[in-house]
Amino acid sequence: MKKSSLLNLGLPIYLALILSFTLTQCEKETPEMINEEELITTVTLSISAPSKTTRNVQWKEGAQTPEITLDSNKTYSVEISFLDESDPSDVENITEEVIEEAEEHVVFYETNLNGLSIQSASNDVTDSDGNPVGIKTNWQTPAAGEQGTLRIYLIHEPTTKTATTRAAIGGETDVEVDFLVRINE
């Protein structure tokens, strides 16, 4: 009796079977690019005015809306920072990543406080097109007695960095925080 084997089928058929089996078993899946939102638990504004010391005002996740009191008709230098303090033994400075990825981030400031002007500082971080990121800003305050809310957004992958409304900027919001601002004499 003659025994049959795959080799008896002929080399071309044998190779075709192996190739067919290999192709059906080794389908490659394209890895999906995932850009996880950063966890930001603390936003700090370092505020300084000419001839005064710098003070920090912080927003912390789960805490009440912080209040900022500024003097009227002054220009303040303000620097923002973002932290992930969810693990106190391993605090992560998200600001460093925002600066490294300047092409992909912008900080947007929105206020209902009449007369408060916020502009990018000359030493602000910029992307390769020269667009400011909004880490370092100058704030010009209005007359005394004004108060309102300042909402700050950290936006990932904005469609533009020059728009004047949050909706027009596009992208994903990494964090959105509010500060109450009061203007003194």
Summary of the structure (lengths in Angstrom):
residues: 185
radius of gyration: 27.6
end to end distance: 110.0
largest distance: 110.0
contacts: 462
relative contact order: 0.19
helix: 18%
strand: 38%
